Amino acid sequence: MRFSLPPCGQPIGLVLSLLFSLMLVLTSPAPAQTAAPAPPPMPATDVILRLDGEEVAGRVLLITPTELRYLPAPVAGTPAGAATTPDTLRLPVAAVFLVRYANGTREVLTRPLVAAPLLGDGRLDTLSGPERQRLGRSDARRYYRGRSVFWGSAGAFWLGVPGLVGTAIVSSRPVPAPQLRAPLPVLLQDSDYGAAYQQQANRLKRGKAWAGYGTGAAILLGAVYLTLLSEQQ
């Protein structure tokens, strides 16, 4: 806007009116800029956690014993006018670990399989059940000793009938776990190997108990024979 001074002789009121108009133009605020409308908030969605660790956002529609149906979540930043109804997608239930619903609840669909830990040095991992049993019996014959059972039963013979009863009781009881002497105690946790090792050790214990009892009898008979032989000389 351009202003000019009035020629001489014009009223002073006109000059003041022009100055007042100029001040209004200079001091008036700039027009406010209109802010862009905020994008609509994203709707709350469920989260599908797959067994492979991938998370899928969407809205779960239906879960059957074999299938999960859901609507995928809209892509962030999609214009409101461009929104279309997404197609219903499907996932096998066997591939889904759990669903975290938008309201905070969870539903486990398939628990992941946990690999069985290796037993000992892994020697059992490639063996079948019968092979593990054979290995258990072989290890029991190799590592179980039972010396205390042998000598205890040998001494029990000298007690007469109480010693005979004691030997029968000891031989009938299973070998305690600390006395099994397995090459790796953790191998006994395997059902096939552990049961076969325990059974073979029990058989060995019975044999050693009665062998010790027989040894005690042989020692006694030998001592009697030598005594009689010495008296005859």
Salt bridges, closest charged atoms under 4 A:
ASP52 OD2 - ARG50 NE 3.34
GLU54 OE1 - ARG50 NE 3.69
GLU55 OE2 - ARG100 NH2 3.19
GLU67 OE1 - ARG69 NE 2.80
GLU67 OE2 - ARG90 NE 3.54
ASP121 OD1 - ARG123 NE 3.12
ASP139 OD2 - ARG123 NH1 3.98
ASP190 OD1 - ARG132 NH1 2.47
